[in-house]
Amino acid sequence: MPAGWADVFDEKGVIFVSAAKSGNGENVIGRRIPLALLGAYNIMRRYDIDSERVYVGGFSGGARVALRVALAYPDFFRGALLNAGSDPIADKEAFLPPDDLFSQFQNSSRIVFVTGTKDNWNIEHDMASRSSMSSWCVFNTSVETMSGVGHEVAAASSARRALAALDSRPPPAAEKVFACMARVAKAMAADLNHVQELLDRERPHDAWRVLSKIDTHYGGLASPDMTQFEQRIGPKR
């Protein structure tokens, strides 16, 4: 546990859970993400936990994994504390989940970025991450800046502010999200229509190529259509 964080957790009524051997050298899919899920689940079985205050967090590479966890499991984690590490969503590092889960992420999850003002590389990545979230209609984000700090774990004062931001529950901007997602749906429909045109022109190789890009970009949002096209095209060529 980072120095000074124990007092903050006691103040906020938070139980801290961390897995052994889950650093950057471990497999993300095979170990790091499963350990995050198991750790939270087991604590929830043992204690009377408020399900609306189950968060995931990490430092540097751990923060990048935490974002992937929060995005994939918004029905379990209600927010993420990203300390000096993040990625844009809707790419190979942070795939979008199916539409029902993504809607829950948009309306129920809160993402807090905590990065030092001298950590230039991660400041740029935070900006790219927040920009991508805005493009994908995710608006419940906030920034807690650590003045004069480089690539370092957040101090207790910054952790306190970050937890307060996670606990704040602004009403979801339902109308804003709806209007934004209408734009996303229109763009996705156009991309899928392009696949259909390629198939109609008997160009399955090109269709596969475009379909792969759609899969990376839209993730689970395009799953139903992806399945239909894959069945029609057959084995990858």
Sequence and secondary structure as in RCSB ss.txt:
>XXXX:A:sequence
MPAGWADVFDEKGVIFVSAAKSGNGENVIGRRIPLALLGAYNIMRRYDIDSERVYVGGFSGGARVALRVALAYPD
FFRGALLNAGSDPIADKEAFLPPDDLFSQFQNSSRIVFVTGTKDNWNIEHDMASRSSMSSWCVFNTSVETMSGVG
HEVAAASSARRALAALDSRPPPAAEKVFACMARVAKAMAADLNHVQELLDRERPHDAWRVLSKIDTHYGGLASPD
MTQFEQRIGPKR
>XXXX:A:secstr
  TTHHHHHHHHT      SS STTS IIIIIHHHHHHHHHHHHHHS   GGG EEEEETHHHHHHHHHHHH TT
T  EEEEES    SSBTTB    HHHHHHHHHH EEEEEEETT HHHHHHHHHHHHHHHHTT   EEEEEETT  
S    HHHHHHHHHHHH      HHHHHHHHHHHHHHHHHHHHHHHHHHHTT HHHHHHHHHHHHHHHGGGGHHH
HHHHHHHH S  
